[in-house]
Amino acid sequence: MRKEITGRSLKKAVVAIFIGLLSLTLCGCSKLKNTEIVLTTGLSGNQLFKVGSSVCTLPEAMIYANTYEEQYESVYGVEMWEHDFGGVTLEEYVKDNIIAQLATIKAMTLLAEEYEVELSQQDQEQLKKAAQEYYGSLSQEEREWMNLREEDVLLLYQDHLLANRVYEEITKDVNTEVSDDEARIITIQQIFLKTTVTGENGEEPCSAEEKQEIYAKAQELLEQIEGGREFLTVASIYNQDTQITHTFGRGDEDVVYEEAAFALEKDQVSGIIETEQGYYILKCTENFDRTATEQNKVTMIEKRRDSIFRQVYDELIANTPSEFNNRLWETVHFDSAFPTRTGKNFFAVYENYFES
């Protein structure tokens, strides 16, 4: 039985699959914002869009379309493409992401000359093998449906690798030193008593008298805990947040909340913490998660790389003209009859030859 899906769960699934695909293409660039492309009718033939002198053809985009279509249909089925999720269909969402990712890759290749990035003879040999493997796995019917030649596959693989090497060159001098304290991940349990009420304009502060009563309740609960009552028992009854246990790092929460949480030793309980939303009582259950902290160090370094790259990339895009053949892209639909798939995953083949 195919599982039911809501707009909220769709968004989570879309993000998960999209990020998964991007992680196989460019190191660190999956967080980049969409490249903006101006609509035009100035392109010809199978040219889908152009960023500066870098061109993306429809067959190249169809490689992505083939991969995305298979990923989503394996989870939700063909009937999901035209379903409306808050004003946007799944097809529209995925097609927009395809263009955004391809535009980013194509734009990045424009920086290769400036940063003296070239692909070696060994790279070219590996690229040819990758292209041959992917193209050779496709049936003739699939090739005709995508109007695809092996040269198209090779070009797209070349652009992927070149863009990746450009990113590495631009960010090679990033500071990779991150202290344990900077990256520290902690886990707390919390009791939250809200001091806001839902009004016509959303959440609004409650009255001073109501706030005083809520504070008195927080004091009562804290006294119970200090008197020996189990924190989790009290939290399960009185906590007004959606979660009791919360794992996070620095910069993830409100400053007041964060400072109080990070000041706690393991098993220590805080006093009453006041925020704009309400009162908190916290208990630290883990003040230094070693595994999560090491993972967070990697994330923090990636963010530093992205920040450095973003400065260069934004300047490039701001000064680079672009064109997009919207009419051509509108001819692509995921609900069309698609030939039986025999082809390998484009991104997986790339990963096999060019591991991060």
C-alpha positions as CSV (number, residue, x, y, z in Angstrom):
1,M,0.0,0.0,0.0
2,R,1.4,3.4,-0.9
3,K,1.6,5.6,2.1
4,E,-0.5,8.7,2.5
5,I,1.3,12.1,2.2
6,T,0.5,15.5,3.4
7,G,1.9,18.9,2.3
8,R,4.1,19.0,5.3
9,S,5.5,15.5,4.9
10,L,6.0,16.1,1.2
11,K,8.2,19.1,1.9
12,K,10.3,17.0,4.2
13,A,10.6,14.2,1.7
14,V,11.4,16.6,-1.1
15,V,14.2,18.2,0.9
16,A,15.6,14.9,1.9
17,I,15.7,13.5,-1.7
18,F,17.0,16.8,-3.1
19,I,19.8,17.2,-0.6
20,G,20.6,13.5,-1.1
21,L,21.1,14.1,-4.8
22,L,23.1,17.2,-4.4
23,S,25.4,15.6,-2.0
24,L,26.5,13.3,-4.8
25,T,27.3,16.2,-7.1
26,L,29.1,19.1,-5.5
27,C,30.9,19.2,-2.2
28,G,29.5,22.0,-0.1
29,C,27.4,23.6,-2.8
30,S,24.1,22.1,-2.0
31,K,23.3,25.1,0.3
32,L,23.7,27.6,-2.4
33,K,20.7,29.8,-3.3
34,N,19.0,29.5,-6.6
35,T,20.7,31.1,-9.6
36,E,18.3,33.6,-11.1
37,I,17.7,33.3,-14.8
38,V,16.0,35.9,-17.0
39,L,13.3,34.5,-19.2
40,T,14.0,35.0,-22.9
41,T,13.3,33.7,-26.4
42,G,16.9,34.4,-27.5
43,L,18.0,30.8,-27.3
44,S,17.8,28.3,-30.2
45,G,17.6,24.6,-30.9
46,N,17.9,22.5,-27.7
47,Q,19.5,25.2,-25.7
48,L,17.6,25.4,-22.4
49,F,19.5,28.2,-20.7
50,K,22.7,30.2,-20.8
51,V,24.7,31.8,-17.9
52,G,27.3,34.0,-19.5
53,S,29.0,31.8,-22.1
54,S,28.0,28.6,-20.4
55,V,25.1,26.7,-22.0
56,C,22.8,24.0,-20.7
57,T,21.0,21.9,-23.2
58,L,17.6,20.2,-22.8
59,P,19.2,16.7,-23.0
60,E,21.5,17.6,-20.1
61,A,18.5,18.7,-18.1
62,M,16.7,15.5,-19.1
63,I,19.4,13.5,-17.3
64,Y,18.4,15.2,-14.1
65,A,14.7,14.9,-14.9
66,N,15.2,11.1,-15.4
67,T,16.9,10.7,-12.1
68,Y,14.5,12.9,-10.2
69,E,11.4,11.2,-11.7
70,E,12.6,7.8,-10.7
71,Q,13.5,8.9,-7.2
72,Y,10.1,10.4,-6.5
73,E,7.9,7.8,-8.3
74,S,9.6,5.1,-6.3
75,V,8.3,6.7,-3.2
76,Y,5.0,8.3,-4.1
77,G,3.9,7.0,-7.5
78,V,3.1,8.8,-10.8
79,E,-0.2,10.2,-9.5
80,M,1.7,12.7,-7.2
81,W,3.1,14.9,-9.9
82,E,0.1,17.1,-10.5
83,H,-1.2,17.1,-6.9
84,D,-1.4,20.6,-5.6
85,F,0.6,21.3,-2.4
86,G,-0.2,24.8,-1.3
87,G,-0.2,26.4,-4.8
88,V,2.7,24.4,-6.2
89,T,2.7,20.9,-7.8
90,L,5.4,18.4,-7.1
91,E,6.4,18.6,-10.8
92,E,6.8,22.4,-10.6
93,Y,8.9,22.1,-7.4
94,V,11.2,19.5,-8.8
95,K,11.6,21.2,-12.2
96,D,12.6,24.5,-10.4
97,N,15.2,22.7,-8.4
98,I,16.6,21.0,-11.5
99,I,17.2,24.4,-13.1
100,A,18.6,25.9,-9.9
101,Q,21.2,23.2,-9.5
102,L,22.2,23.0,-13.2
103,A,22.4,26.8,-13.3
104,T,24.7,26.8,-10.3
105,I,27.0,24.2,-11.8
106,K,27.1,26.0,-15.2
107,A,27.9,29.3,-13.6
108,M,30.7,27.9,-11.5
109,T,32.5,26.6,-14.6
110,L,32.9,30.3,-15.6
111,L,35.3,30.7,-12.7
112,A,37.7,28.0,-13.8
113,E,39.9,30.2,-15.9
114,E,40.2,32.9,-13.3
115,Y,41.2,30.4,-10.6
116,E,43.4,28.4,-13.0
117,V,41.5,25.2,-12.6
118,E,42.0,22.6,-15.3
119,L,41.0,18.9,-15.6
120,S,44.0,16.6,-16.0
121,Q,44.4,13.9,-18.5
122,Q,43.5,11.3,-15.9
123,D,40.4,13.3,-15.1
124,Q,39.4,13.2,-18.7
125,E,39.9,9.5,-18.9
126,Q,37.8,8.9,-15.8
127,L,35.1,11.2,-17.1
128,K,34.9,9.2,-20.4
129,K,34.6,6.0,-18.4
130,A,31.8,7.5,-16.3
131,A,29.9,8.8,-19.4
132,Q,30.3,5.5,-21.1
133,E,29.0,3.6,-18.1
134,Y,25.9,5.8,-17.6
135,Y,25.1,6.1,-21.3
136,G,25.7,2.4,-21.9
137,S,23.2,1.5,-19.1
138,L,20.4,3.3,-20.9
139,S,18.0,1.5,-23.3
140,Q,17.6,2.9,-26.8
141,E,14.1,3.9,-25.8
142,E,15.4,6.0,-22.9
143,R,18.1,7.6,-25.1
144,E,15.5,8.6,-27.6
145,W,13.1,9.9,-24.9
146,M,15.9,12.2,-23.6
147,N,17.3,12.9,-27.1
148,L,20.6,12.0,-25.5
149,R,24.0,11.4,-26.9
150,E,27.0,10.1,-25.0
151,E,28.7,13.5,-25.6
152,D,25.9,15.2,-23.6
153,V,26.6,12.9,-20.6
154,L,30.3,13.6,-20.8
155,L,29.8,17.3,-20.9
156,L,27.6,17.3,-17.9
157,Y,30.1,15.1,-15.9
158,Q,32.9,17.5,-17.0
159,D,31.0,20.5,-15.7
160,H,30.2,18.7,-12.4
161,L,33.9,17.9,-11.8
162,L,35.1,21.3,-12.9
163,A,32.6,23.1,-10.6
164,N,33.7,20.9,-7.7
165,R,37.4,21.7,-8.3
166,V,36.6,25.4,-8.6
167,Y,34.8,25.3,-5.2
168,E,37.8,23.5,-3.7
169,E,40.2,26.1,-5.1
170,I,38.2,29.1,-3.8
171,T,37.8,27.6,-0.3
172,K,41.2,25.9,0.1
173,D,42.4,28.5,2.6
174,V,39.4,28.3,4.9
175,N,40.2,28.1,8.6
176,T,39.5,24.5,9.6
177,E,40.2,24.9,13.3
178,V,37.1,24.5,15.4
179,S,37.3,24.1,19.2
180,D,35.3,21.5,21.1
181,D,33.5,24.4,22.9
182,E,32.5,26.1,19.7
183,A,31.1,22.9,18.2
184,R,29.8,21.5,21.4
185,I,26.4,19.7,21.1
186,I,24.3,19.3,24.3
187,T,21.0,17.6,25.1
188,I,18.5,19.1,27.6
189,Q,15.1,18.3,28.8
190,Q,12.8,21.3,29.2
191,I,9.6,22.5,30.8
192,F,8.0,25.4,28.9
193,L,5.2,27.6,30.2
194,K,4.0,30.0,27.5
195,T,3.3,33.7,28.3
196,T,1.6,34.5,25.1
197,V,-1.9,34.1,23.8
198,T,-3.2,33.6,20.3
199,G,-4.9,36.8,19.0
200,E,-6.1,38.2,15.7
201,N,-2.5,39.1,14.8
202,G,-0.9,35.9,15.9
203,E,0.8,35.3,19.3
204,E,0.5,38.3,21.6
205,P,1.8,38.8,25.2
206,C,-0.6,37.8,27.9
207,S,-1.6,40.3,30.6
208,A,0.7,41.2,33.5
209,E,-1.6,39.4,35.9
210,E,-1.6,36.2,33.8
211,K,2.1,36.4,33.4
212,Q,2.6,36.6,37.2
213,E,0.4,33.5,37.7
214,I,2.4,31.6,35.1
215,Y,5.6,32.6,36.8
216,A,4.2,31.4,40.2
217,K,3.4,28.1,38.5
218,A,6.9,27.8,37.2
219,Q,8.2,28.4,40.7
220,E,6.0,25.7,42.1
221,L,7.2,23.2,39.5
222,L,10.9,24.1,40.2
223,E,10.3,23.5,43.9
224,Q,8.8,20.1,43.1
225,I,11.9,19.2,41.1
226,E,14.3,20.5,43.8
227,G,12.3,18.5,46.3
228,G,13.1,15.3,44.5
229,R,10.3,14.9,41.9
230,E,11.6,13.4,38.6
231,F,12.1,16.2,36.1
232,L,10.8,14.1,33.2
233,T,7.6,13.3,35.1
234,V,6.9,17.0,35.7
235,A,7.8,17.9,32.1
236,S,5.5,15.2,30.7
237,I,2.6,16.8,32.5
238,Y,3.2,20.5,32.3
239,N,5.5,21.2,29.3
240,Q,3.7,23.3,26.7
241,D,6.3,22.9,23.9
242,T,6.1,20.2,21.2
243,Q,9.1,18.5,22.6
244,I,10.7,17.8,26.0
245,T,14.1,16.5,24.9
246,H,16.2,18.8,22.7
247,T,19.7,18.4,21.2
248,F,21.4,21.4,19.8
249,G,24.5,23.5,19.4
250,R,25.5,27.1,19.7
251,G,23.6,29.6,17.5
252,D,20.6,27.3,17.2
253,E,18.4,28.9,19.9
254,D,17.4,32.2,21.5
255,V,20.5,33.7,23.2
256,V,19.0,33.7,26.7
257,Y,17.9,30.1,26.4
258,E,21.2,29.1,24.9
259,E,23.4,30.8,27.5
260,A,21.4,29.1,30.3
261,A,21.5,25.7,28.7
262,F,25.3,25.7,27.9
263,A,26.1,26.9,31.5
264,L,24.6,23.7,32.9
265,E,26.6,20.7,34.0
266,K,25.3,17.2,33.3
267,D,22.2,16.4,35.4
268,Q,22.1,20.0,36.6
269,V,18.7,21.9,36.6
270,S,18.4,25.6,35.8
271,G,16.4,28.2,37.5
272,I,13.5,29.9,35.7
273,I,14.5,31.3,32.4
274,E,12.4,34.1,30.9
275,T,12.1,34.6,27.2
276,E,9.7,36.5,25.0
277,Q,7.7,33.4,24.5
278,G,7.5,32.2,28.1
279,Y,9.3,30.6,31.0
280,Y,11.7,27.6,30.8
281,I,13.1,25.2,33.3
282,L,16.0,23.2,31.9
283,K,17.8,20.0,32.9
284,C,21.0,19.0,31.1
285,T,21.2,15.3,30.3
286,E,24.3,15.5,28.2
287,N,26.7,18.5,28.3
288,F,29.1,17.2,25.7
289,D,28.1,14.7,23.0
290,R,31.4,13.8,21.5
291,T,30.1,12.1,18.3
292,A,27.6,14.9,17.6
293,T,30.2,17.5,18.3
294,E,32.7,16.1,15.8
295,Q,30.0,16.0,13.2
296,N,29.1,19.6,14.0
297,K,32.7,20.6,13.5
298,V,32.4,19.3,9.9
299,T,29.2,21.2,9.4
300,M,30.7,24.4,10.8
301,I,33.7,24.2,8.4
302,E,31.4,23.6,5.5
303,K,29.5,26.7,6.5
304,R,32.8,28.7,6.5
305,R,33.6,27.4,3.0
306,D,30.1,28.2,1.8
307,S,30.4,31.8,3.2
308,I,33.7,32.4,1.4
309,F,32.4,30.8,-1.8
310,R,29.2,32.8,-1.7
311,Q,31.0,36.1,-1.8
312,V,32.8,35.1,-5.0
313,Y,29.7,33.4,-6.5
314,D,27.3,36.3,-5.8
315,E,29.6,38.8,-7.4
316,L,29.8,36.5,-10.5
317,I,26.1,36.2,-10.8
318,A,25.5,39.9,-10.3
319,N,27.7,40.7,-13.3
320,T,26.8,37.8,-15.6
321,P,23.8,38.0,-18.0
322,S,21.6,34.9,-18.3
323,E,18.8,33.6,-20.6
324,F,16.2,30.9,-20.2
325,N,14.0,29.2,-22.7
326,N,10.9,28.7,-20.7
327,R,8.8,27.4,-23.6
328,L,11.2,24.6,-24.1
329,W,11.2,23.6,-20.4
330,E,7.4,23.7,-20.4
331,T,7.4,20.8,-22.8
332,V,8.8,18.5,-20.1
333,H,6.3,16.7,-17.9
334,F,6.9,13.9,-15.4
335,D,3.5,12.3,-15.9
336,S,4.2,11.5,-19.5
337,A,4.5,7.9,-20.6
338,F,8.1,7.1,-19.8
339,P,10.0,4.1,-21.2
340,T,11.0,1.2,-18.9
341,R,14.1,2.3,-17.1
342,T,17.3,0.3,-17.4
343,G,19.7,3.1,-16.8
344,K,21.9,3.6,-13.7
345,N,21.7,6.6,-11.4
346,F,23.6,9.5,-13.0
347,F,24.8,10.8,-9.6
348,A,25.8,7.4,-8.3
349,V,28.0,6.7,-11.3
350,Y,29.7,10.1,-10.8
351,E,30.3,9.3,-7.2
352,N,31.9,6.0,-8.0
353,Y,34.5,7.7,-10.2
354,F,35.0,10.9,-8.2
355,E,34.5,10.3,-4.5
356,S,34.6,13.4,-2.2
